[in-house]
Amino acid sequence: MCYSAQIWAEHRKYVRAFGVEIDIKEYVKLFWHRNENDRIKIPKAMEESFIAPQSEDEASIKRLTDAYKVQQADKLAQELFKQRKRLADAQRSLTVKTTKAATEAKRIASNRIEWILAKLADSRRTELKDSDSRIYPGYFAPVLIVENGKRLVRPMRYQCRPAGKPAAYDTRYPGTYNARRDSLEGFWKNQFGYTHGLMVVNAFYEHVSKPVKDGSGARTESVILEFKPRPVQDMLVACLWSHWTGDAGDDLYSFAAVTDEPPEEVAAAGHDRCIIPIKPENIDAWLNPDPTNLAALYAILDDRERPYYEHRLAA
């Protein structure tokens, strides 16, 4: 599974590299919906790409982002006040008598205050870090597709909800941010050969189990490894996408990365799946699939880029 990836988050990169159009109306809609539902996750680098708007639609996105930041700062300030009061109450209780409840309340409040202050500082930060371009399941990201014969970049959620399925699929099948190659003609039969996309990735992250260094060899722990291609490169990761619509008229664009058996170095690091970076010369063939010729699509997946994936413990 591709648990997390570091992506191209800036839409203008796609314009320069691939000569695409931007589905700016879908971007506006996404940022508007986030102000109504803060469970919608957008990487910081994606929102900051509109900091210097070049059109009225981009200016609308900047206004929506500015309003969202104020909204979130207000929520954090309220939570900070609540936790500081909780901490003060616990400290007063401890001056009278040491109790487990007061000690635990002090610990939780202190940790929460530290987290809130870090979030507030991060929200004010303008200099981008690599981690600002990192997505997780449920995050939105730019996806390169072809629609009506034109290359287009559209923001989509990284967890695919197939069209025609109930919204409960998100919880029933939480792993649908990846599409296993061996299930492309099964679970993904309505997307494979029909709606293909590409996500540009320069690193990916996986959970792996490693032995605990206690000498026993009996226990393991879950760690997160960062995998980067060598030589350093931006990879065109094969994806499938879907446009879901609900009974109430709501809709969702979402996608999944296609995964396959891993190369030797990824398997040796402890992971059993890997994303598939396709070659630049196969972009058009992948984005314009022929459902009557699936063999040609499998051939594209086989004729992939094969960098060496160097890994390390993720920061």
Beta strands, then each sheet from edge to edge (+ up, - down):
strand 1: 4-7
strand 2: 21-22
strand 3: 134-135
strand 4: 140-147
strand 5: 150-158
strand 6: 178-180
strand 7: 196-211
strand 8: 220-230
strand 9: 235-245
strand 10: 251-260
strand 11: 274-275
strand 12: 277-278
strand 13: 308-313
sheet 1: 2+ 5+ 10+ 9- 7+ 1- 3+
sheet 2: 2+ 5+ 4-
sheet 3: 2+ 5+ 10+ 6+
sheet 4: 2+ 5+ 10+ 11-
sheet 5: 2+ 5+ 10+ 9- 12+
sheet 6: 2+ 5+ 10+ 9- 7+ 8- 13+
end
